[in-house]
Amino acid sequence: MAVFFRQSKLSYFLPKQALVKVPNENSGYLPDALVVDRNALKDEPLWEKYSTLTKGESIPLVIEIVSSNWRDDYLTKLRDYFRVASRREEIGINEYWIVDYLGIGGYRYLGNPKQPTISIYQLIDDEYQVQCFRGNELIKPTTFPGLDLTANQIFQG
C-alpha cells in the first residue's frame, strides 16, 4: 500500500499504531489498519503527543479485520466511526472496510450461506452506503483510484 501511495503521489501513510478517538468520549479504537492523510495532521491536536486522531478528515480509510467479536466491527465501530465522520468539516472518514475473511459475521451482513466478504462503507451525503465483495469480484476503492483488487487477492494477503 505504501508503494501505491508513493507512486500515486498521495500524502497518505499507514501508522504502526494510532488511536481513533470518538468525539466527547474518553475512549477510542485502535483499528487493525488505518490510512492517515499526512497533510491533515496539522489540525490534529493529539497527534504529536498521543498518536491520536480526532478529526475524520485526517482518516481516508479505516480497515477492521473481523474476529470472534464481529458485532463490534459491524455495529459499534461503524456507529462510532460515523460519529467521527458526521462532525467533519469537509471529507470525514470516507471509507470503512470490514474484512470478514472467515465469514463469521451475521447472516444480515454476509448473506446465506455465509462466505468471506469485504464490506466497504463509503460516506455519501453524510450517510454510509455499503457494497459487499466476495471471491473474484473487483474492488475499485474511490479513495485509491487505480488500485484494483479482488476480494480473494485481499484475503490471500
Buried (B, 14 or more C-beta within 10 A) or exposed (E): EEEEBEEEEBEBBBBEEBBBBBEEEEEBBEBBBBBBBEEBBEEBEBBEEBBBBBBBBBBBBBBBBBEEEBEBBBEEBBEBBBBBBBBBEEBBBBBBBBBBBBBBBEEEBBEEEBBBBBBBBBBEEEEBEEEBBBEEEEBEBEBBEEBEBBBBEBBEE
